[in-house]
Amino acid sequence: MPIYEYRCGQCRAEFELLVRGNDSPQCPQCESEKLERKLSVVAAPVASSAGGGAPEPGGMCGRPQCGSFGCQGLG
């Protein structure tokens, strides 16, 4: 059951939904079914078995707590 990111074509709300089987997703704000599925970012596994190796060039270690700004200020 994948989680998809959507943008509502009616009220422009952005949200994530767990989609099950043949369910028709609806906007949680206005209940519209006119939704645009957005491109989601996929998490990639880190090569280190401990999951806490040195950051890759550019400061990205792959840990979710680092976010899109790299490993700034985390220890």
DSSP file (Angstrom, degrees, kcal/mol; ACC not computed):
  #  RESIDUE AA STRUCTURE BP1 BP2  ACC     N-H-->O    O-->H-N    N-H-->O    O-->H-N    TCO  KAPPA ALPHA  PHI   PSI    X-CA   Y-CA   Z-CA
    1    1 A M              0   0    0      0, 0.0    19,-0.1     0, 0.0     2,-0.1   0.000 360.0 360.0 360.0 102.1    0.0    0.0    0.0
    2    2 A P        -     0   0    0      0, 0.0    17,-2.3     0, 0.0     2,-0.6  -0.398 360.0-132.0 -78.3 152.7    1.9    3.0   -1.2
    3    3 A I  E     -A   18   0A   0     15,-0.2     2,-0.3    -2,-0.1    15,-0.2  -0.917  29.1-166.2-100.1 125.0    1.7    6.5    0.2
    4    4 A Y  E     -A   17   0A   0     13,-2.8    13,-2.7    -2,-0.6     2,-0.4  -0.824  17.0-132.9-112.8 151.4    1.3    9.1   -2.5
    5    5 A E  E     -A   16   0A   0     33,-0.5    33,-2.8    -2,-0.3     2,-0.3  -0.859  31.4-175.2 -99.4 137.9    1.7   12.9   -2.4
    6    6 A Y  E     -AB  15  37A   0      9,-3.3     9,-2.1    -2,-0.4     2,-0.4  -0.906  24.0-152.3-132.1 157.7   -1.1   14.8   -4.0
    7    7 A R  E     -AB  14  36A   0     29,-2.1    29,-2.8    -2,-0.3     2,-0.3  -0.999  29.2-125.5-126.1 129.3   -2.1   18.4   -4.9
    8    8 A C  E  >  - B   0  35A   0      5,-2.8     4,-1.0    -2,-0.4    27,-0.2  -0.575   8.1-152.2 -75.9 131.3   -5.8   19.2   -5.1
    9    9 A G  T  4 S+     0   0    0     25,-3.5    -1,-0.1    -2,-0.3    26,-0.1   0.649  93.3  44.2 -75.6 -16.3   -7.0   20.7   -8.4
   10   10 A Q  T  4 S+     0   0    0     24,-0.4    -1,-0.1     3,-0.1    25,-0.1   0.913 131.6  12.8 -94.3 -55.6   -9.8   22.5   -6.7
   11   11 A C  T  4 S-     0   0    0      2,-0.1    -2,-0.1    21,-0.0    -1,-0.0   0.476  92.4-127.1-105.0  -3.2   -8.4   24.1   -3.5
   12   12 A R     <  +     0   0    0     -4,-1.0    -3,-0.1     1,-0.2     2,-0.1   0.601  52.2 156.7  68.6  14.6   -4.7   23.6   -4.2
   13   13 A A        -     0   0    0     -6,-0.1    -5,-2.8     1,-0.0     2,-0.4  -0.405  32.5-145.2 -66.8 147.2   -4.1   21.8   -0.9
   14   14 A E  E     +A    7   0A   0     -7,-0.2     2,-0.3    -2,-0.1    -7,-0.2  -0.960  33.5 142.8-116.8 136.1   -1.0   19.5   -0.8
   15   15 A F  E     -A    6   0A   0     -9,-2.1    -9,-3.3    -2,-0.4     2,-0.3  -0.966  42.6-113.5-161.4 169.0   -1.1   16.3    1.3
   16   16 A E  E     -A    5   0A   0     -2,-0.3     2,-0.3   -11,-0.2   -11,-0.2  -0.895  28.6-172.1-113.4 145.7   -0.1   12.6    1.5
   17   17 A L  E     -A    4   0A   0    -13,-2.7   -13,-2.8    -2,-0.3     2,-0.7  -0.998  26.2-131.2-138.5 143.4   -2.5    9.6    1.4
   18   18 A L  E     -A    3   0A   0     -2,-0.3     2,-0.6   -15,-0.2   -15,-0.2  -0.849  31.3-153.9 -86.6 117.7   -2.2    5.9    1.9
   19   19 A V        -     0   0    0    -17,-2.3     2,-0.5    -2,-0.7     5,-0.0  -0.854   8.0-163.9-103.2 123.6   -3.9    4.4   -1.1
   20   20 A R    >   -     0   0    0     -2,-0.6     3,-2.5   -19,-0.1    -2,-0.0  -0.916  47.7 -58.2-111.4 125.2   -5.5    0.9   -0.7
   21   21 A G  T 3  S-     0   0    0     -2,-0.5    -2,-0.0     1,-0.3     0, 0.0  -0.149 118.6 -10.7  51.1-122.8   -6.5   -1.2   -3.6
   22   22 A N  T 3  S+     0   0    0      2,-0.1    -1,-0.3    -3,-0.0    -3,-0.0   0.095  92.6 144.4 -98.1  21.2   -9.0    0.5   -5.8
   23   23 A D    <   -     0   0    0     -3,-2.5    -4,-0.0     1,-0.1    -2,-0.0  -0.301  47.6-135.4 -59.8 143.0   -9.8    3.4   -3.4
   24   24 A S        -     0   0    0     -5,-0.0    -1,-0.1     0, 0.0    -2,-0.1  -0.906  24.9-134.0 -99.9 110.6  -10.5    6.7   -5.0
   25   25 A P        -     0   0    0      0, 0.0     2,-0.3     0, 0.0    10,-0.1  -0.315  22.0-165.4 -68.1 148.0   -8.5    9.3   -3.1
   26   26 A Q        -     0   0    0      8,-0.1     7,-0.2   -18,-0.0     6,-0.1  -0.944  30.0 -98.2-130.0 151.9  -10.2   12.6   -2.1
   27   27 A C     >  -     0   0    0      5,-2.5     4,-1.7    -2,-0.3   -13,-0.0  -0.521  26.6-142.8 -66.1 130.1   -8.9   15.9   -0.8
   28   28 A P  T  4 S+     0   0    0      0, 0.0    -1,-0.1     0, 0.0   -13,-0.0   0.686  96.9  46.0 -70.3 -16.1   -9.1   16.0    3.0
   29   29 A Q  T  4 S+     0   0    0      3,-0.1    -2,-0.0     1,-0.0    -3,-0.0   0.901 133.7   7.9 -91.3 -48.1  -10.0   19.7    2.9
   30   30 A C  T  4 S-     0   0    0      2,-0.1    -1,-0.0   -17,-0.0    -3,-0.0   0.443  89.7-126.0-117.2  -1.7  -12.7   20.0    0.2
   31   31 A E     <  +     0   0    0     -4,-1.7     2,-0.1     1,-0.2     0, 0.0   0.636  54.4 154.6  65.2  17.6  -13.3   16.3   -0.7
   32   32 A S        -     0   0    0      1,-0.1    -5,-2.5     2,-0.1    -1,-0.2  -0.441  40.7-153.8 -71.3 148.9  -12.6   16.9   -4.4
   33   33 A E        +     0   0    0     -7,-0.2     2,-1.6    -2,-0.1    -1,-0.1   0.302  68.4 105.6-102.1   5.4  -11.4   13.9   -6.4
   34   34 A K        +     0   0    0      2,-0.0   -25,-3.5    -7,-0.0   -24,-0.4  -0.638  53.9 157.3 -86.1  82.1   -9.6   16.2   -8.9
   35   35 A L  E     -B    8   0A   0     -2,-1.6     2,-0.5   -27,-0.2   -27,-0.2  -0.831  38.2-148.7-115.5 147.2   -6.1   15.4   -7.7
   36   36 A E  E     -B    7   0A   0    -29,-2.8   -29,-2.1    -2,-0.3     2,-0.4  -0.965  21.4-134.3-111.3 122.1   -2.7   15.6   -9.2
   37   37 A R  E     -B    6   0A   0     -2,-0.5   -31,-0.3   -31,-0.2     2,-0.2  -0.641  23.8-145.6 -78.0 128.3   -0.2   13.0   -8.0
   38   38 A K        -     0   0    0    -33,-2.8   -33,-0.5    -2,-0.4     2,-0.5  -0.541  23.9 -96.6 -91.8 158.3    3.1   14.7   -7.3
   39   39 A L        -     0   0    0     -2,-0.2     2,-0.2   -35,-0.1    -1,-0.1  -0.639  45.2-147.6 -73.4 122.2    6.5   13.1   -7.8
   40   40 A S        -     0   0    0     -2,-0.5     2,-0.4   -35,-0.1   -36,-0.0  -0.637  11.5-118.6 -94.4 150.8    7.6   11.7   -4.4
   41   41 A V        -     0   0    0     -2,-0.2     2,-0.4     1,-0.0    -1,-0.0  -0.746  28.3-143.2 -85.7 132.5   11.2   11.5   -3.1
   42   42 A V        -     0   0    0     -2,-0.4     2,-0.4     1,-0.0    -1,-0.0  -0.823  11.0-127.1-100.4 134.2   12.3    7.9   -2.5
   43   43 A A        -     0   0    0     -2,-0.4    19,-0.0     1,-0.0    -1,-0.0  -0.642  23.4-152.6 -78.7 132.8   14.5    7.1    0.5
   44   44 A A        -     0   0    0     -2,-0.4     2,-0.0    18,-0.1    -1,-0.0  -0.853  20.6-109.1-106.2 142.0   17.6    5.1   -0.5
   45   45 A P        -     0   0    0      0, 0.0     2,-0.3     0, 0.0    18,-0.1  -0.367  31.5-117.7 -67.7 148.6   19.4    2.7    1.8
   46   46 A V        -     0   0    0      2,-0.1    16,-0.1     1,-0.1     5,-0.1  -0.684  14.6-133.4 -85.7 140.1   22.8    3.8    3.2
   47   47 A A  S    S+     0   0    0     -2,-0.3    -1,-0.1     3,-0.0     2,-0.1   0.794  80.6  93.4 -65.4 -30.0   25.7    1.5    2.2
   48   48 A S  S    S-     0   0    0      1,-0.1     3,-0.2     2,-0.1    -2,-0.1  -0.406  71.5-143.6 -67.5 136.9   27.1    1.4    5.8
   49   49 A S  S    S+     0   0    0      1,-0.2    -1,-0.1    -2,-0.1    -3,-0.0   0.806 103.4  49.3 -70.7 -28.1   25.9   -1.5    7.8
   50   50 A A  S    S-     0   0    0      1,-0.0    -1,-0.2     0, 0.0    -2,-0.1   0.661 102.7-135.7 -83.4 -16.8   25.8    0.7   11.0
   51   51 A G  S    S+     0   0    0     -3,-0.2    -2,-0.1    -5,-0.1    -4,-0.0   0.644  84.1  84.1  74.3  14.2   23.8    3.4    9.1
   52   52 A G        +     0   0    0     -6,-0.0    -1,-0.1    11,-0.0    10,-0.1   0.012  55.4 138.5-139.1  33.4   26.0    6.2   10.5
   53   53 A G        -     0   0    0      1,-0.2     3,-0.1     8,-0.1    -7,-0.0   0.086  63.8 -59.7 -68.9-174.5   29.0    6.4    8.3
   54   54 A A        -     0   0    0      1,-0.1    -1,-0.2     0, 0.0    -2,-0.0  -0.350  64.9 -95.8 -67.1 147.3   30.7    9.6    7.1
   55   55 A P        -     0   0    0      0, 0.0     6,-0.2     0, 0.0    -1,-0.1  -0.296  38.6-115.8 -62.5 148.1   28.6   12.0    5.0
   56   56 A E    >   -     0   0    0      4,-1.7     3,-2.0     1,-0.2     4,-0.5  -0.332  52.6 -67.2 -73.7 164.5   28.9   11.7    1.3
   57   57 A P  T 3  S+     0   0    0      0, 0.0     3,-0.3     0, 0.0    -1,-0.2  -0.294 128.8  36.2 -52.4 136.8   30.4   14.6   -0.7
   58   58 A G  T 3  S-     0   0    0      1,-0.2     3,-0.1    -3,-0.1    -2,-0.1   0.378 127.0 -85.6  94.7  -3.7   27.9   17.5   -0.5
   59   59 A G  S <  S+     0   0    0     -3,-2.0    12,-1.2     1,-0.2     2,-0.7   0.598  86.3 135.4  84.5  11.7   27.0   16.6    3.2
   60   60 A M        +     0   0    0     -4,-0.5    -4,-1.7    -3,-0.3    -1,-0.2  -0.849  19.8 167.2-100.2 115.3   24.3   14.1    2.5
   61   61 A C        -     0   0    0     -2,-0.7    -1,-0.1    -6,-0.2    -8,-0.1   0.606  50.6-117.3 -99.3 -15.1   24.6   10.9    4.6
   62   62 A G        +     0   0    0      1,-0.3   -18,-0.1     5,-0.2   -16,-0.1   0.346  67.5 136.7  95.4  -6.5   21.1    9.5    3.8
   63   63 A R    >>  -     0   0    0      1,-0.1     3,-1.6   -18,-0.1     4,-0.5  -0.597  55.7-136.3 -75.9 134.0   19.8    9.7    7.4
   64   64 A P  G >4 S+     0   0    0      0, 0.0     3,-1.0     0, 0.0    -1,-0.1   0.817 100.7  63.8 -60.0 -31.7   16.2   11.0    7.4
   65   65 A Q  G 34 S+     0   0    0      1,-0.2    -2,-0.0     2,-0.1     0, 0.0   0.677  94.6  62.2 -68.8 -15.0   16.9   13.3   10.4
   66   66 A C  G X4 S-     0   0    0     -3,-1.6     3,-0.9     1,-0.1    -1,-0.2   0.738  87.5-171.5 -81.1 -23.4   19.4   15.3    8.3
   67   67 A G  G X<  -     0   0    0     -3,-1.0     3,-0.8    -4,-0.5    -5,-0.2  -0.173  51.7 -41.9  64.2-158.9   16.7   16.3    5.8
   68   68 A S  G 3  S+     0   0    0      1,-0.2    -1,-0.2    -8,-0.1     3,-0.1   0.437 129.5  69.3 -85.8   1.1   17.6   18.1    2.6
   69   69 A F  G <  S-     0   0    0     -3,-0.9     3,-0.4     1,-0.3    -1,-0.2   0.295  98.9-127.7-102.7   9.5   20.2   20.4    4.2
   70   70 A G    <   -     0   0    0     -3,-0.8    -1,-0.3     1,-0.2   -10,-0.2  -0.395  52.7 -35.9  81.8-157.8   22.7   17.6    4.9
   71   71 A C  S >  S+     0   0    0    -12,-1.2     3,-1.3    -2,-0.1     2,-0.4  -0.079  77.6 153.5 -97.2  32.7   24.4   16.8    8.2
   72   72 A Q  T 3  S-     0   0    0     -3,-0.4     3,-0.1     1,-0.3    -3,-0.1  -0.482  73.9  -5.5 -69.0 121.1   24.7   20.4    9.5
   73   73 A G  T 3  S+     0   0    0     -2,-0.4     2,-0.4     1,-0.2    -1,-0.3   0.529 102.3 119.8  77.7   6.7   24.8   20.5   13.3
   74   74 A L    <         0   0    0     -3,-1.3    -1,-0.2     1,-0.1    -3,-0.0  -0.819 360.0 360.0-104.7 146.2   24.1   16.8   13.9
   75   75 A G              0   0    0     -2,-0.4    -1,-0.1    -3,-0.1    -2,-0.0   0.405 360.0 360.0-133.7 360.0   26.5   14.6   15.7
